[in-house]
């Protein structure tokens, strides 16, 4: 991992705790971040992308 990736992971972990606290269990954990860079929500690795479609549309102002 390069420095930018490490900074991104550190930011996400510190701004969106999940079931395991700040740990990221698996690399398929998903984060929804708005255009201001604020974490809106964290999703588990088994959450389908289709299951978060409504949240994405809402974040984009489409829903």
N, C-alpha and C positions, 0 to 999 in steps of 0.2 A: 504494500500500500504506500502511496505517496502522502506527503504532508497534507494536501488538500482533502484527500479521502479520510485521513485520520481526524482532521478538524471537523469535517462534516459528521462523522460518526459520533464524535464527542458531543457536538451540538445537539444532534437528534436524541442521544441518550439522556442528556441533561434536561431536555425540554419536553420529553414525552415518555413518562414512566409507563410501563405495562405490567402485566401479571407478575413478571420476575423483577420488578423494580426497573432499574436503568439498564439491566443486562439485555442484550439482543441474543436470543436463543439460537436463531438460525438466520442465514443471509437472505431469506425470503420475507423477513419482516418488512412491512410497508409503512411509510409515513406520508401523510398528506400535509403539505406545507403551502401556505398562501403566498401571494406575490410579495408580501412584506417580509417573508422569511420566518413567519411564525408557524410553529407546528400546530395543526388543527386537530389531528387525530393519528393514533398509531393502530396498526392492524397486525394481527398475528400472521405467522407464515402460512397457515392453511386457509386464510381468508382469500376468497376468489376475487380477482379484479372486478368482476361483474357485480359482486356484492357491495363494492364501494363506489359504484358508478353514481348513485344519487348524491353521495357526499362530494364527489368531484364536481358534479354539475352545480351543486349549491355553492361550492367554493369559487366556481367560475362565474357565478351570478346567473346561471341558466336554470336554476331550479328552486 
